[in-house]
Amino acid sequence: MKILSRFLSLMILSSAVLSCSDDDGDSTPEVNLAGTWDLTEVNVSSSVDVDGDGSSSTNLLDEADCISGTLTINSDMTWTFQQSQFTVTTITNNQYAVQCSGTVQGTGAWASNSTQIQFQGSTLLGILQINGNELVKSENDDLPGIRSYVYVRRP
């Protein structure tokens, strides 16, 4: 009877340990986001020729030299951010102008999973989607609003 009791106790303990393990196949991989990320795209809903060179683009970085941005994500769960502050305004006949006016800066803490990173302390950054080597902030607005901001990690 003692052997049966010990066996049952061992079985119950084993099943409890196994049921509490994190090996259920749906764990998310750890994503290393630490590094410097550069703003590479500020996408709008339609091609525009803001600089008047005869070539249109949906990426405002191709059209306005004054737009830039850098996001530094630190391994200690902090971040710093600096980006050009700009406005897009409607002129006439589906034409738009971009005006830069200084920079926006921020710092704070961050948290992430395998698909998103959330920047605490900034309503400007908020939540970005992790897409391989890109971080994407979706606004989904039509011109004169912005569709998305894309940051790419420096090599």
N, C-alpha and C positions, 0 to 999 in steps of 0.2 A: 504494500500500500504506500509506503514511503517513496518508493521508486516511481510509482505512478503519479504521486503528488508532485515530486520534483520535476518529472517530465512535463506535466501540465503547466507547472509554473514557468519552466524554461520555454515552452511553446508560447505562452501568453506574453512573456517578456520579449521574445524574438519577434512576434507579430507586432507588438507595440513599437519596437525600434524600427522595424521595416516600414510600418505605416507612417512614421514620422520623418522618414528620410526625404531628402529633396531630389530623389532620383526618379521623378515621375515623367521624365522625357520632355516636359514643356518649360524647362528653365531657360531664361533668356541669357544669351552670351554677354559677357562683360565687354563694354565698348570703351576704348581709350580715346577720350576726346581732348586730352591735354595738348596744348599747342597754340599756335597763332593762326587765326583764320582771317582771310582777306575777303572783303566784299568784291565779288566778281560779276554779279548781275543785279540789276534793279529792273525787273520786268514789268512792262505795261501791257495793256490789252490790245493795242494796235501799234503798228510801226509808225514811228515819228521821225522827222528830220529836224531836230531841235537846233543843231549847229549850222543848218543851211548848206551843207556840202553836197546835196543831191542824193545822198544815200540815207535810207531810212532803216531804223532798227527798233525792235521791241525791248532792247536792253539799253536803258538810259546811260549806262557807263560808256557805250559807244558814241553817245551824242552829247554828253556834258562832262567836260574835263574836271569840273569842280567837285564831282561826287567821288568819295572814297570812304572806306571804313575798315576797321581792324577790331577783331574780337580775340582776346587772349583768355584761354581757358586753362586754369592752373589745376594741377593734380591735388591740391589741398582743398578742392571744392569751392574756390573763389574765381572770379572773372573780372576783367576790365574791358571797357568798350569805348571806342571813339569812332564817330561817323559824321560825315557832312550832314548838316541840316539843310534841307532843300524843299522847295515847293514847285509843283507843276501846275501851271495855269493855262486855261483855254484862251487862245487868241481869237481866231475866226477860221472858218472853212476847215475844220478838223486839224488845225495847227495848234501847237502847244509850245510854251516857253518853260524853261527850268531856271530857277534862281536859287543860288546857294547863299546861305547867310550864317556862316560860322559852323561850329561843331556841337554835337551832342556827346556827352560823356557819361559813363556810369560804371559802377562797381557793385558787387554783391556776391551772393552764394548761388550755387547751381546744384541741380540734381538731375539724374537721367535714368532711362531704361534703354532697351536696345533700339527704340524707335523715336524717342523724343528727348529733348533737353529743355529743362525749365530754368529760366533765369530769375531768381528772386531779387527784388530790389529794382526791377526795371519793367515799366509798362511798355516801353518801346520794343524790347526784345521778347519778353513773354515766353512763349513756347515755340521752339524750332523743331522741325522734323529732321531726323538723322537719315541721310540718304547716301550711304557709302562714304565718300570723302567730301560730301557736301552737307551743310546745314541750311535748311530752307525755312524762311519765315513767310507763310502764306497770308496775304491780305485779301486777295481775290476781288479787288476793286477795279472798276473800269476807269479809264482816263477821265479826269485828271488824277485819279487814284492809282495806287500801285498794286500789281498782281502779286509779286513776290520779291523777296531779297534772298540772294544765294551767297553763302560764304564757303570758301574752299580752303582747306588746311594747307599751310606752307609746307613744302618738302623738308 
